[in-house]
Amino acid sequence: MDGRAVAPAAGTVVNAIATGHGAAFAIDLETTATVELTSDGDIRGTVADAPDADTELVEQCVRHVFDAVGDEAGLDRSIAGARIRTESAVPMAAGLKSSSAAANATVLATLDALDCADAMDPIDACRLGVEAARAAGVTITGAFDDASASMLGGVTVTNNTTDELGKQETVDWDVLVYTPPDRAFSAAVDVTACERVAPMAELAIELASEGRFVEAMTVNGFVFSATLGYDPDPLLAALPDAAGASLSGTGPSFVAVGDAEALDAVERDWTERPGTTIRTTTRTKGATIV
């Protein structure tokens, strides 16, 4: 028995580290997870093209699904095992929510393999992945904002301390992603430094709650670039052409959104910088079983 699912990446509107409230938007870069059930009691993950990558997150996702629906699925927990394989167009440790996408895809693929796809609604499936991410130690806030955007599509505004969804809207933007050569892991971020800018983060989340997403992004971008020690020059180069631009997650990626013609000028600048630049769009369709 096996299952397969895909989930999109996401970009940051408001980083939740400072206040526990965040916002994110789905982008059209996918992670795919395949889960094959076994009867050897061993749960083991692999990442395509990255044999040494840490797979604790996806393994925790399978364990959490087994705990949640195993009895309903008639699972013998004494022998239940799984092989998980993920492959992704989302750069790891780049601030593009690769962990949230992998968790969502793995949770749905496991439900599919257990023939329990209808046993859990998308938000509860999303929360299961968030719990697994906390158990795996790959997130500071639980990243419910990132995970909900990936699971549901569009833009979500959330309370990450209670894993509650406050707002979801559809947006239609072209998206430009610039990823410098460095990588950054969320769990290594100085939380105390981020908490010092809570008043500005509260302003950004207030803007997002009012549907003023591009303004919220830009406030967030400059605040957290300064806090986390990133050069804000990519943000300055994106304005005023882009409708909004931000540091995504804890970096190092920057995202800019707007219409296609406006982003052409930003792309010309960003492609001259070391690293990679990706052109994509927002995504209205969230994670899904395939």
N, C-alpha and C positions, 0 to 999 in steps of 0.2 A: 504494500500500500504506500503510495507516495502522493505528495501534493506540491503545487507550484503557485507562487504568487509574485506580484511585482508591486513596488511602492516608489513614489517619486521622492526626490530630494526636496530641500526647502531652503529658502533664504530668510534672513532675519529682518523683521520690522522693528521689534524692540527686544533687547536682550533681557531675560528674566532674572539674571543673577543678582542684580542690585535690590530688587523689590519683591521677587517671587511672582510678578506679573509679566507676561511676555506676549509677543505676537510674531507670527511667521507666515510665509506664503509658499505654496508648493510650486516647484519648477520642474520642467520637463526633462529631467535626467533620472533614469530609473536604476533601482537595485532589484535583482531577481533572486528569490530563494527557492530552493528545491529541498523538500524534506522526504526522506525515505524511512518508513518505520521498520524497525528490526526487533528481534526477540532475544537479543544478547545482553540487554540491560545497559548498554553503553550508548551515551549520547555524545556525538562527536561532530564538530563542524570543520569545514574547510572554506577558504576564500580563494576564488579563481585568481590565478596569477600572483598570489601572495601566500605561499605555503607556510610562512612563519608568522602570519597575522594572528592576533589574539582572537579567539572564537568564543570566549566566555559569554558574551552577550547573546549570541544566537542559541547557544546551549541552554542558557538560563531561560530564554523565550520558550523553548520546547518544554523544559521542566514546568514552567508556569502554566502552559496550556495543558499539559498532562494533569497537573493538580486541579485545574479549573473544570475540565470536561472529561477527565479520564474515566470516572465512574459511569457517566452517561454513555461514553463510547465503548464501554465494556473492556477497558484496558486493564491488563494484568500488570500492575506496577512493578512486580518482582522481576519481570523479564523485559519490560518495555524499554526500547532503545530507539535511537534515530541517527541517521546520517544527514547532516545539513550542508548544503553547498550554496554559497552566495557568489554572485558575480554582479559587477556594478560599473556604471558609467560615472559614478559619483566619486571624486577624489576623497580619500580617507584623511581624517585629521585636518581638513581644510575649512571647516566652519560651514559646510553645506549639508549638515544633518545626515551624514552617511550612517551613523549609528541608529538614528530614528527610522530611516528607510529600511535598514537591514532588519531591525526589530519588527516593524510592521509586516514586512514581507514574510519573515519567518513565522510569526504568529499565525497569519492567514494560511500559509502553506501547511503548517501543522494541523490547523483546524480542517483544512481540505483533506489531508492524509487520513485524519480520523473520521472523515465523513460527518463532521460536525460544523460545517460552514454556517449553518443557520442557527447554531446554538448560542451565538454571541453577536450583539450588534457592534457596529464599527467603533463606537466610542469605548465600549468595554474592552474590545480587542486592543485598542490603542492603549488603554490604561494598563493592560496586562504587559504590553511591551515596555511601558514606562517603569513598571515594577521590576521587570527583568533588568532594565538598564541600571536601576538603583542597586539591585543585588549584585550586578557585575562591576559596579563602581566606575562606570564610564561617563557619568553625568553628575553635575553639581545640583541642578534644580529638579531633575527628573525629566526635564525637557518635554513637558506635556504640550507646550506651544508648538515646538518643532514636530513632535509626533502627530499631533492632531492635524496640522497642516498637511503632512504627508499622508495620513490616513484618509482625510476627508477631501482634500483638494482646496483650492482657493486660499483665502486669508483667514487665519483664526487668531482670536485674542483670548487669552486664557489666564486663569489663576493656577500657577504651578504648585502652590503650596497645598491646594485641595484637589488638584487635577479636575478642575471644572472649566467647561467651555463657556466663555462669555459672549462670543460673537463669531460668526462665520459669514464671509461674503465672497462672492465671485469677483475676480479682477481679470482684466485682459491687458497684459503688458508684454512688450518685448523685454527680455532680460539679458543683461551682459554680466558675466562672471569673470573676475580677474583673480587668479591664484598665484601669489608669489611662490618662489621655490621652497620657502620654509613650511613647516607643519606645526600645528598647535593642538595639544590635547586638552579638552575641557576640564578634566579632573585636576590638571596642574595649575589652574588659574588662581590668582590671588583674590579670594572672595572679599577679604576686608577692603582692599583697594576699590573693588567694584561697589561695595556698599557705601563708600564715601560719596558717590555720585548719584545716590538714590533720588534726590530731589529732581534732577534732570531726567532720570529714568521715569519718574512719576509723570513728568510733563509729557514725555514721549508716549507713555501708555495711555494718557488722557487723550492725546491726539488720535491714537489708533482706535480707541473706544468710540470716538466720534466719526470714525471712517476716514480720517485724514491720514491715510497710511503713508503716503510719500513724504509728507512733512515729518511724521514720526520716524521714518527710516533715517532721514538726514540728520535729525537731532541725535538719534541713537548712534549713527556712524561717527560723528565727530566726538561725542562724549566717550564712547568706548575705545575709539582709536587712541585718544589721549590717555585713558585709564590703563589700557593694556600695552601701551608702548609702541603702537604702530604709527608709522609716518602717514598723516592724513592726505598726502599729496594726491593719491588716486581719487579721493573724494573731491578734492578741489578741482582736479582735471575733469571730473564728470559733470560739474555744475558750470553753467546753468542748463546745459543741453539735456541731461537726464531729468526726468520728473522727480526722482528721488534716488539717493545712493546711500549705502551703509556698509559698515564692517559687518560681515555675516558671522553670527555666533561669536566665538572667542578668536576668530580669525584663523588663518591669515587672509582668507578670501574677502574681496569686496564685491558687492552687487550693485548694479544700477538698473533702473527700470524706466520705461517710457515708451514712446512710439519708435518704430523701426528707424525712421529717418534721423530722429534726434540722437539715437544711440550710435549711429554711424561715426559721428565725430568722436564720441567717447571711445569707441572701438579702435579708431586709428591711434589714439594716444596710448591706450592700455596695451595694445599689441606690441608697442615699441619697448615695453618694460620686460625685465627678466620674469620668466614664469609662463603661465598659460592663460589664454583668454577664450572663453566659450560663449557662443551666442545661442540663446534658447528662448523659451517663452514661459509664461505662467501656465499652470496646469489646473484645470477645473475638476478633472477626474482623479480621485485619490487612489489609495492602494486597492488592489483587486486580485482575486484568484484567477489564474489563467490556465 
